[in-house]
Amino acid sequence: MSHWDPELKDVVIFAVSASVFDMDQEKSRVAGCDAFLPKPIELKQLLYLLETHLKLDWIYEDKESIEKLDDEVPSPTEIVPPPQEELEVLFELATLGRMRQVREKASELEEMDEKYIPFATKRRFENWQEALR
């Protein structure tokens, strides 16, 4: 990783992943990343990390611009369910006990639209927990 190269010691590295497990965040830290951002990326969190790690001072045009930014950016923990027909497919697969196919469908949902990543991640995690019981 660049932090081990003396020429790149001042380069700031952010890891970005749809996985929010502590283990994955720790792996990115050990690999030399300065911070971890879960997908979907929350703009306010990204700006904060840029400000902190690059020692920036943001200059805002007006308070209204900041408020508009708050309204436009969804929370990274906000779970947006996919369309009804996709939910029905997931339900049927889960009812039949086809957990591998549920995980595959969750991956498809992530590719369909970034806003479904928290939903898909939660489904995979729940299925993984269920398999351990």
Z-matrix of the N, CA and C atoms (Angstrom, degrees):
N
C 1 1.451
C 2 1.523 1 107.72
N 3 1.298 2 117.34 1 156.99
C 4 1.458 3 121.76 2 -172.27
C 5 1.524 4 114.04 3 -61.97
N 6 1.334 5 118.71 4 -25.10
C 7 1.464 6 120.02 5 -178.06
C 8 1.526 7 111.91 6 -69.01
N 9 1.308 8 116.64 7 -16.04
C 10 1.448 9 120.48 8 179.20
C 11 1.523 10 110.88 9 -90.89
N 12 1.324 11 116.93 10 -7.30
C 13 1.457 12 122.37 11 176.94
C 14 1.526 13 107.14 12 -98.81
N 15 1.335 14 118.81 13 117.07
C 16 1.466 15 121.11 14 -176.33
C 17 1.531 16 113.87 15 -55.35
N 18 1.313 17 117.34 16 -30.90
C 19 1.466 18 120.09 17 -179.80
C 20 1.526 19 112.35 18 -70.56
N 21 1.308 20 116.55 19 -22.06
C 22 1.469 21 120.61 20 -176.72
C 23 1.523 22 112.55 21 -113.26
N 24 1.315 23 117.41 22 18.72
C 25 1.464 24 120.79 23 -174.87
C 26 1.529 25 113.42 24 -62.89
N 27 1.326 26 117.80 25 -23.52
C 28 1.463 27 120.78 26 -178.85
C 29 1.530 28 113.24 27 -95.21
N 30 1.330 29 117.10 28 3.25
C 31 1.466 30 120.86 29 178.97
C 32 1.525 31 108.59 30 -77.85
N 33 1.324 32 116.79 31 130.89
C 34 1.461 33 122.06 32 179.54
C 35 1.528 34 108.38 33 -92.85
N 36 1.325 35 115.72 34 132.51
C 37 1.462 36 120.99 35 -177.65
C 38 1.521 37 109.27 36 -123.59
N 39 1.345 38 115.16 37 126.83
C 40 1.454 39 121.38 38 174.99
C 41 1.524 40 107.92 39 -111.67
N 42 1.314 41 117.09 40 130.32
C 43 1.460 42 121.50 41 172.81
C 44 1.522 43 107.58 42 -87.58
N 45 1.334 44 116.20 43 138.97
C 46 1.464 45 121.70 44 178.82
C 47 1.515 46 107.49 45 -128.75
N 48 1.340 47 116.21 46 127.59
C 49 1.455 48 119.91 47 -178.15
C 50 1.519 49 110.31 48 -154.18
N 51 1.317 50 115.12 49 151.55
C 52 1.469 51 119.97 50 174.44
C 53 1.524 52 110.39 51 -76.96
N 54 1.313 53 116.79 52 -17.74
C 55 1.458 54 121.05 53 178.75
C 56 1.524 55 109.37 54 -79.11
N 57 1.308 56 115.90 55 130.62
C 58 1.466 57 119.67 56 -179.48
C 59 1.525 58 111.76 57 -112.69
N 60 1.315 59 117.02 58 15.11
C 61 1.453 60 120.67 59 179.07
C 62 1.519 61 110.07 60 -69.35
N 63 1.333 62 116.12 61 141.69
C 64 1.464 63 121.32 62 178.77
C 65 1.526 64 111.29 63 -57.09
N 66 1.327 65 116.60 64 -36.64
C 67 1.458 66 121.42 65 -178.82
C 68 1.541 67 110.70 66 -59.88
N 69 1.343 68 117.07 67 -42.87
C 70 1.460 69 121.06 68 179.85
C 71 1.525 70 111.15 69 -68.22
N 72 1.320 71 116.55 70 -38.27
C 73 1.459 72 119.94 71 177.65
C 74 1.523 73 110.33 72 -65.06
N 75 1.325 74 116.34 73 -40.01
C 76 1.465 75 120.64 74 178.91
C 77 1.529 76 110.52 75 -65.62
N 78 1.327 77 117.55 76 -39.77
C 79 1.470 78 121.00 77 177.93
C 80 1.530 79 110.72 78 -60.16
N 81 1.322 80 116.85 79 -40.80
C 82 1.464 81 119.64 80 -179.82
C 83 1.528 82 110.87 81 -67.47
N 84 1.333 83 116.30 82 -35.98
C 85 1.460 84 120.12 83 177.98
C 86 1.529 85 110.33 84 -66.43
N 87 1.329 86 116.20 85 -45.78
C 88 1.464 87 121.09 86 179.75
C 89 1.535 88 110.28 87 -62.45
N 90 1.330 89 116.57 88 -34.00
C 91 1.465 90 121.04 89 179.98
C 92 1.526 91 112.06 90 -72.44
N 93 1.334 92 116.96 91 -10.11
C 94 1.457 93 119.92 92 176.55
C 95 1.511 94 115.79 93 111.34
N 96 1.316 95 117.59 94 6.76
C 97 1.468 96 120.08 95 179.15
C 98 1.528 97 110.02 96 -75.01
N 99 1.319 98 115.08 97 146.28
C 100 1.462 99 120.97 98 -179.30
C 101 1.523 100 112.96 99 -84.57
N 102 1.339 101 115.96 100 -26.15
C 103 1.465 102 119.85 101 -177.86
C 104 1.518 103 108.90 102 -156.86
N 105 1.325 104 115.05 103 164.29
C 106 1.463 105 122.07 104 -179.79
C 107 1.523 106 108.50 105 -124.47
N 108 1.336 107 115.96 106 131.54
C 109 1.464 108 121.71 107 176.62
C 110 1.523 109 108.95 108 -120.03
N 111 1.331 110 117.96 109 121.54
C 112 1.462 111 119.00 110 175.78
C 113 1.523 112 110.68 111 -78.77
N 114 1.336 113 115.57 112 148.18
C 115 1.469 114 120.31 113 174.32
C 116 1.514 115 108.37 114 -85.82
N 117 1.286 116 119.98 115 148.89
C 118 1.455 117 125.49 116 -9.02
C 119 1.525 118 109.97 117 -68.59
N 120 1.296 119 115.07 118 145.72
C 121 1.461 120 120.42 119 -176.05
C 122 1.524 121 110.32 120 -70.26
N 123 1.325 122 114.76 121 129.11
C 124 1.463 123 120.64 122 175.71
C 125 1.524 124 106.53 123 -87.15
N 126 1.310 125 115.99 124 120.36
C 127 1.459 126 121.30 125 -175.28
C 128 1.521 127 112.27 126 -56.48
N 129 1.324 128 117.53 127 -43.34
C 130 1.469 129 120.19 128 -179.58
C 131 1.525 130 111.12 129 -62.19
N 132 1.324 131 117.22 130 -37.90
C 133 1.456 132 120.43 131 179.30
C 134 1.532 133 110.30 132 -68.30
N 135 1.328 134 117.07 133 -42.00
C 136 1.464 135 121.06 134 177.57
C 137 1.523 136 110.71 135 -60.94
N 138 1.322 137 116.57 136 -46.24
C 139 1.469 138 120.27 137 179.87
C 140 1.527 139 111.09 138 -62.35
N 141 1.331 140 116.09 139 -38.66
C 142 1.467 141 119.75 140 177.97
C 143 1.531 142 110.76 141 -63.29
N 144 1.337 143 116.76 142 -45.47
C 145 1.462 144 119.69 143 179.55
C 146 1.524 145 111.61 144 -63.91
N 147 1.327 146 116.72 145 -40.41
C 148 1.475 147 120.02 146 176.69
C 149 1.521 148 110.22 147 -61.63
N 150 1.322 149 116.04 148 -45.25
C 151 1.469 150 121.09 149 179.11
C 152 1.528 151 111.02 150 -59.33
N 153 1.327 152 115.50 151 -46.10
C 154 1.460 153 120.74 152 -176.75
C 155 1.529 154 112.31 153 -68.20
N 156 1.318 155 116.59 154 -50.98
C 157 1.466 156 120.22 155 -173.17
C 158 1.530 157 113.30 156 -78.33
N 159 1.326 158 117.01 157 -26.74
C 160 1.465 159 119.98 158 -179.93
C 161 1.527 160 112.10 159 -102.57
N 162 1.338 161 115.48 160 2.02
C 163 1.469 162 122.16 161 179.75
C 164 1.537 163 111.35 162 53.30
N 165 1.340 164 114.07 163 53.96
C 166 1.462 165 121.36 164 -179.21
C 167 1.521 166 110.88 165 -95.70
N 168 1.296 167 116.14 166 153.35
C 169 1.460 168 123.13 167 169.48
C 170 1.520 169 106.35 168 -119.55
N 171 1.325 170 116.35 169 112.16
C 172 1.455 171 120.67 170 -178.25
C 173 1.524 172 110.20 171 -74.62
N 174 1.317 173 115.59 172 142.95
C 175 1.464 174 122.02 173 175.78
C 176 1.515 175 106.37 174 -116.15
N 177 1.324 176 115.18 175 116.68
C 178 1.456 177 120.81 176 -177.77
C 179 1.518 178 110.28 177 -98.90
N 180 1.337 179 115.09 178 143.73
C 181 1.458 180 119.61 179 178.23
C 182 1.526 181 110.40 180 -67.41
N 183 1.309 182 115.99 181 -48.21
C 184 1.455 183 120.28 182 179.47
C 185 1.521 184 109.84 183 -162.87
N 186 1.305 185 115.76 184 166.59
C 187 1.462 186 121.54 185 -177.80
C 188 1.530 187 111.21 186 -63.37
N 189 1.313 188 117.16 187 -32.36
C 190 1.455 189 121.80 188 -179.15
C 191 1.538 190 111.15 189 -61.94
N 192 1.324 191 117.46 190 -36.30
C 193 1.469 192 121.14 191 178.06
C 194 1.515 193 111.12 192 -63.46
N 195 1.317 194 117.04 193 -39.28
C 196 1.458 195 121.55 194 179.83
C 197 1.527 196 109.90 195 -67.10
N 198 1.331 197 116.96 196 -43.71
C 199 1.453 198 120.95 197 179.81
C 200 1.523 199 111.04 198 -63.91
N 201 1.324 200 116.97 199 -37.73
C 202 1.459 201 121.28 200 178.66
C 203 1.525 202 109.59 201 -64.24
N 204 1.326 203 116.82 202 -40.71
C 205 1.460 204 121.61 203 177.88
C 206 1.522 205 109.91 204 -60.26
N 207 1.309 206 118.09 205 -43.70
C 208 1.462 207 122.34 206 178.59
C 209 1.525 208 111.27 207 -58.96
N 210 1.332 209 117.01 208 -39.51
C 211 1.458 210 121.22 209 -177.98
C 212 1.525 211 112.59 210 -72.48
N 213 1.331 212 117.14 211 -31.18
C 214 1.460 213 121.22 212 -173.92
C 215 1.522 214 113.30 213 -82.53
N 216 1.302 215 118.33 214 -26.69
C 217 1.456 216 121.25 215 -172.45
C 218 1.524 217 110.28 216 -95.72
N 219 1.355 218 117.30 217 116.59
C 220 1.458 219 118.76 218 178.07
C 221 1.521 220 110.86 219 -73.34
N 222 1.296 221 115.67 220 155.96
C 223 1.459 222 121.30 221 177.33
C 224 1.521 223 109.32 222 -68.07
N 225 1.355 224 117.76 223 140.73
C 226 1.455 225 118.84 224 -179.53
C 227 1.527 226 112.54 225 -67.77
N 228 1.308 227 116.98 226 -17.98
C 229 1.455 228 119.62 227 179.59
C 230 1.524 229 111.68 228 -95.23
N 231 1.325 230 117.09 229 -2.88
C 232 1.458 231 120.62 230 179.05
C 233 1.524 232 108.61 231 -68.98
N 234 1.306 233 116.56 232 123.34
C 235 1.461 234 120.47 233 -178.81
C 236 1.521 235 108.89 234 -97.26
N 237 1.321 236 114.40 235 115.35
C 238 1.454 237 121.49 236 178.78
C 239 1.518 238 107.66 237 -101.25
N 240 1.332 239 117.77 238 116.47
C 241 1.460 240 119.15 239 -179.50
C 242 1.530 241 111.42 240 -72.90
N 243 1.324 242 116.78 241 149.49
C 244 1.460 243 120.37 242 177.46
C 245 1.532 244 110.11 243 -73.65
N 246 1.333 245 117.10 244 176.18
C 247 1.469 246 120.16 245 178.88
C 248 1.535 247 112.12 246 -57.82
N 249 1.317 248 115.16 247 155.53
C 250 1.470 249 122.02 248 -176.28
C 251 1.521 250 112.57 249 -52.66
N 252 1.328 251 117.99 250 -43.21
C 253 1.466 252 119.53 251 -177.60
C 254 1.541 253 111.92 252 -63.39
N 255 1.339 254 116.67 253 -33.33
C 256 1.467 255 120.38 254 176.88
C 257 1.527 256 110.55 255 -70.51
N 258 1.328 257 116.47 256 -38.06
C 259 1.465 258 120.67 257 177.09
C 260 1.528 259 110.99 258 -63.30
N 261 1.323 260 115.95 259 -39.26
C 262 1.470 261 120.02 260 179.91
C 263 1.525 262 110.93 261 -64.85
N 264 1.345 263 116.82 262 -39.59
C 265 1.467 264 120.56 263 177.78
C 266 1.531 265 109.28 264 -63.27
N 267 1.333 266 117.13 265 -46.47
C 268 1.466 267 120.93 266 178.65
C 269 1.528 268 111.23 267 -59.55
N 270 1.313 269 116.32 268 -43.55
C 271 1.463 270 121.01 269 -179.86
C 272 1.531 271 110.77 270 -60.92
N 273 1.323 272 116.01 271 -46.06
C 274 1.465 273 120.01 272 -179.90
C 275 1.528 274 111.32 273 -62.40
N 276 1.324 275 116.77 274 -45.06
C 277 1.467 276 120.21 275 179.26
C 278 1.528 277 110.99 276 -61.42
N 279 1.340 278 116.35 277 -43.23
C 280 1.468 279 120.49 278 179.80
C 281 1.526 280 110.70 279 -65.78
N 282 1.325 281 117.48 280 -40.32
C 283 1.460 282 122.01 281 179.67
C 284 1.527 283 110.58 282 -62.04
N 285 1.332 284 115.96 283 -36.17
C 286 1.467 285 120.78 284 179.73
C 287 1.526 286 112.47 285 -82.43
N 288 1.336 287 116.38 286 -3.68
C 289 1.458 288 120.13 287 179.01
C 290 1.519 289 114.22 288 77.95
N 291 1.307 290 117.13 289 20.75
C 292 1.475 291 121.60 290 -177.88
C 293 1.533 292 110.19 291 -92.66
N 294 1.329 293 114.63 292 71.25
C 295 1.466 294 121.05 293 -173.89
C 296 1.527 295 112.89 294 -65.91
N 297 1.327 296 117.24 295 -34.92
C 298 1.474 297 119.06 296 177.80
C 299 1.528 298 109.65 297 -61.77
N 300 1.325 299 117.00 298 -41.81
C 301 1.456 300 120.91 299 179.15
C 302 1.531 301 111.33 300 -69.57
N 303 1.330 302 116.96 301 -31.27
C 304 1.470 303 119.95 302 175.09
C 305 1.533 304 108.83 303 -63.15
N 306 1.348 305 116.33 304 -45.08
C 307 1.468 306 120.00 305 178.66
C 308 1.526 307 111.15 306 -62.60
N 309 1.323 308 117.01 307 -40.81
C 310 1.470 309 120.60 308 178.31
C 311 1.531 310 110.66 309 -63.12
N 312 1.328 311 115.68 310 -42.23
C 313 1.467 312 120.40 311 179.59
C 314 1.532 313 110.03 312 -64.89
N 315 1.331 314 116.81 313 -38.50
C 316 1.472 315 120.37 314 177.40
C 317 1.523 316 110.02 315 -61.37
N 318 1.323 317 117.44 316 -40.13
C 319 1.468 318 120.82 317 177.60
C 320 1.520 319 110.99 318 -64.27
N 321 1.322 320 116.48 319 -39.47
C 322 1.472 321 120.74 320 177.50
C 323 1.532 322 110.43 321 -62.19
N 324 1.325 323 116.55 322 -39.68
C 325 1.463 324 120.33 323 179.86
C 326 1.531 325 110.94 324 -62.85
N 327 1.343 326 116.71 325 -39.81
C 328 1.466 327 120.23 326 178.00
C 329 1.521 328 110.91 327 -60.71
N 330 1.328 329 115.94 328 -39.57
C 331 1.458 330 120.46 329 -179.88
C 332 1.526 331 111.45 330 -73.37
N 333 1.336 332 116.39 331 -28.30
C 334 1.458 333 121.20 332 -179.46
C 335 1.532 334 110.93 333 -64.74
N 336 1.350 335 115.73 334 -43.25
C 337 1.458 336 120.31 335 -178.71
C 338 1.524 337 108.85 336 -165.10
N 339 1.344 338 117.18 337 134.47
C 340 1.463 339 121.93 338 -179.09
C 341 1.522 340 113.00 339 -57.76
N 342 1.324 341 117.07 340 -28.79
C 343 1.457 342 118.96 341 -176.51
C 344 1.531 343 112.61 342 -66.93
N 345 1.360 344 117.07 343 -15.37
C 346 1.461 345 120.63 344 178.68
C 347 1.525 346 112.70 345 -90.19
N 348 1.332 347 118.67 346 -1.74
C 349 1.463 348 121.32 347 -176.81
C 350 1.534 349 112.09 348 -59.31
N 351 1.343 350 119.90 349 -47.89
C 352 1.477 351 117.79 350 178.59
C 353 1.532 352 112.49 351 -59.64
N 354 1.327 353 117.11 352 -39.51
C 355 1.466 354 121.14 353 178.31
C 356 1.528 355 109.96 354 -62.38
N 357 1.335 356 116.68 355 -49.23
C 358 1.468 357 121.27 356 -177.36
C 359 1.525 358 111.05 357 -64.72
N 360 1.311 359 117.42 358 -40.64
C 361 1.459 360 121.49 359 179.82
C 362 1.519 361 110.02 360 -63.08
N 363 1.320 362 116.46 361 -43.48
C 364 1.462 363 120.84 362 179.29
C 365 1.524 364 110.23 363 -63.22
N 366 1.327 365 118.57 364 -41.11
C 367 1.473 366 121.41 365 179.58
C 368 1.521 367 110.19 366 -63.09
N 369 1.316 368 117.94 367 -45.48
C 370 1.467 369 120.22 368 -179.02
C 371 1.521 370 110.49 369 -63.70
N 372 1.325 371 117.55 370 -41.89
C 373 1.460 372 121.26 371 -179.41
C 374 1.516 373 110.34 372 -63.51
N 375 1.326 374 117.29 373 -43.86
C 376 1.466 375 120.32 374 179.29
C 377 1.518 376 111.07 375 -63.26
N 378 1.347 377 117.37 376 -39.78
C 379 1.453 378 120.49 377 179.14
C 380 1.524 379 111.28 378 -66.75
N 381 1.311 380 116.45 379 -37.40
C 382 1.460 381 121.58 380 178.46
C 383 1.528 382 109.81 381 -64.60
N 384 1.340 383 116.81 382 -44.14
C 385 1.463 384 120.61 383 177.39
C 386 1.524 385 111.20 384 -61.17
N 387 1.323 386 115.74 385 -42.65
C 388 1.466 387 121.20 386 -179.29
C 389 1.525 388 110.38 387 -62.30
N 390 1.324 389 116.98 388 -38.41
C 391 1.473 390 120.43 389 -178.65
C 392 1.522 391 111.42 390 -66.00
N 393 1.337 392 117.18 391 -27.36
C 394 1.453 393 120.99 392 -178.89
C 395 1.523 394 112.76 393 -79.91
N 396 1.313 395 117.44 394 -15.32
C 397 1.470 396 120.32 395 -177.16
C 398 1.509 397 111.05 396 -76.71
